[in-house]
Amino acid sequence: MARFAVRRLASMVAVMFAISILTFLLFQVLPNSDPSTRLAGRTASPTQIAKIRSDWGFDKPIYVQYIKTMGKILNGTVTSYQQQLPVEDQIRQDLPTTLSLAIGAGVIWLALGILFGVLSAWRAGRWLDRGLTVLSLVGVSMPVFFLGAVLSYYIGDKARILPAGDYVALTSDPWQWFKHMLMPWFALSVLFIGVYSRILRSTILDTINDDYVRTARAKGLSERQVMIRHVLRNSLIPIVSLWGLDFASVLGGGAILTETVFNLHGVGQYAAQSVEGLDIPPVLVITMFGAFAVVLLSAVVDIVYAALDPRIRL
């Protein structure tokens, strides 16, 4: 376990370092990417722009700018170019919204994806399987922004069954928090539910005819014991891996469309605004946070792998 932890820590540092360099360089090659002109304003003179470039260090070599920016990020003192506010404070403010969205939607798409996948495999080729297959294909084909807009208009604005948007903190009013998050959770989960159910169905149908499953039946185990202990347990391995990566993606700002449609001021929306404004520091922090989440959850997934299949060694 100690060797596993050291490997993962080294991998985490390497991935975050590589992503930070790549992100920084991409911003440098974009047209009109000089932050000096944005900081100075449209009416600024060339002299004022040159002074801002000198004061902020934008006239230094790229590697010097990178080292300076990364030093501020690691110290927690980096500020955005647009808002002139600490990036750490803004992310701390937006992260609870993204956490609420990611955790709630992640639980929903994992639970329903497993349920629908098991039911489809259990009734393979029958009406239940066909119905769930159609629902899964519709879910996979439905764009998040379209589904979110439809839900927001008909359920939120027209029927007024649920709030159409905005975020209420869990600590201030748990019931209102739940009501405000239901539609975003559903809109974000639909695609993942369809993908997970189809993957699990195929995996179960492939696993159910393996030799060790026939051996378990020959030993006298009931069909329920065979399904739970052997078939489902091994079929969940790819689902666990996929869930870890998808959850990390959403947590690292991958729910931009959902946050935008439902007016949720989360990390994804902050990242989109920063990219649009060519604001390098917030984008660097968010991409590094996303990389950290992916590597960390990959390590957790490996541990769950070992629990599901004792043959896997860390």
Buried (B, 14 or more C-beta within 10 A) or exposed (E): EEEBEEEBEEEBEEBBEEBBBEBBEEBEEEEEEBBBBBBBEEEBEEEBBBBBBEEBEBEBEEEEBBEBBBEBBEEEEBBBBBBEEBBBEBBEBBBBBBBBBBBBBBEBBBEBBBBBBBBBBEBBEEEBBEBBBEBBEEBBEBEBBEBBBEBBEEBBEEEEEBBBBEBBEBEEEEEBBBBBBBBBBBBBBBBBBBBBBBBBBBBBBEBBEEEEBEEBEEEEBEEEEBBEEBBBBBBBBBBBBBBBBBBBBBBBBBBBBBBBBBEBBBBBBBBBBBBEBBBBBBBBBBBBBBBBBBBBBBBBBBEBBBEBEEEEEE
